[in-house]
């Protein structure tokens, strides 16, 4: 049986293991959290290196791919310092393929509702999700990117991919060298609420992006909104339901009540491909078509 493992510096409370059949092949998919301990994550990679088919990097990104330009997160790189044999990915491949379908999917499924409410999207942090950030803009949504506010604490909003690209070129060489916990919640901090930017959450009809950023910063009540995210647990779904969210869409499939992160599903695709390397954009797209992977939609508050 194939095996794909995501080792995450996120909370161990979100751990999950399932066995699924993809393209006629059984595969074990497992997420292991280390509660913000990067060295523990590195040692777990070392322990499993060469014994599994593919690794995902969870709870952090190795870097951000912005319109084809790669910006490393240097503080995350040590997580994979011991990996010598097993291919390792952080979800970038699926962020630029699967997530790029988000706007088209929502327009097909609930376009009338969105048009009635207003074609306005908030992406709390878009620099590391270029496919998501550009697909809504290209689909004629009004956009707000909160990278400066939610990522760096600077109360300024961005409104076009061009602005996002410019900010990335200016700030990512610096931000990429900061301790990762300065820009992304790790371990127990993922469970803590820190509401901010309420006016932008209420302005938007669609809120898209990282589940931790959305949950951490959104107001307690957001009735009628649409969320497009990933890596949702049953607890996350109930949180959004209680907040009044109308529709919840996940970019990755829901497997046994849980949607896994893009890094996990990217590792799973490598495992079933039989290749011992990250796949190309075209190879991911071909596998996604064969698997009929597409976002999934739940109506939380009819």
Beta strands, then each sheet from edge to edge (+ up, - down):
strand 1: 2-8
strand 2: 16-22
strand 3: 25-33
strand 4: 54-58
strand 5: 63-66
strand 6: 69-72
strand 7: 87-89
strand 8: 120-123
strand 9: 142-145
strand 10: 206-208
strand 11: 226-229
strand 12: 247-250
strand 13: 254-255
strand 14: 258-259
strand 15: 296-299
sheet 1: 2+ 3- 1- 4- 7-
sheet 2: 5+ 6-
sheet 3: 9+ 8+ 10+ 11+ 12+ 15-
sheet 4: 13+ 14-
end
